[in-house]
Each structure stands twice: as structure tokens, then as C-alpha cells.
């Protein structure tokens, strides 16, 4: 069993910043990549960013330059630094872990960007 625990969401004003964290625990073997996805009300879940165990990153084109993904392999933790937040960034953000044995999701953390 793999557990992903997200933290760091909340309410922030437009232009502000947040840092999300996701810690993986349990029977973790052969992690290929970890990442973040988000789902806004009435919309499909979409890619935010992923990072492989080797450090290669992939971002949604619309988020490049504002969001930065990083990871601590020793702690099995992935981070998402979000800057210059906009109201359209409001969504539930989900952590994802992809391994050669399966794919796992966190429970999600709400990010609300509003004045």
C-alpha cells in the first residue's frame, strides 16, 4: 500500500505564492516519476507538472515560468512552488506517483486564489 499525503493548500490573493508538498510512504518501489495534477470545478483533471527520479521535468505549457516542481528522493517527497497565482489557478491539486508497479493518487488539496 502506498500513501500520498499532500499539504500546503489554502486561500491566497491573486499574485501570491503557495508551496505544496506531497510525501509518499508505504511500499514504494521503483518510482518512475512524481507529479501534480489539478481539477477545477466542472473541468477535467489536467497535468500541472511531473518530475522523474532522475530530475527531468515536464510542465503544462500554460504554467511554465510560474510553477516549479522539485523533489527530495531521500524523503520520497515532491514539491510544487506556485508563484504569481491567478484566480484561474483555483482547483483541487492532486499528487501523483508513478512506479513500475502502479500509479497512485493523493486525496487532493484545495487551492483557492481570490481577493
Buried (B, 14 or more C-beta within 10 A) or exposed (E): EBBBBBEBBEEBEEEBEBBBBBBBEEEBEEBBBBBBBBBBEEEEBEBBBBBBEEEEBEBBEEBEEBBBBBBEEEEBBBBBBBEEBEEEBBBBBBBBBBBEEEEBBBEBBEBBBEE
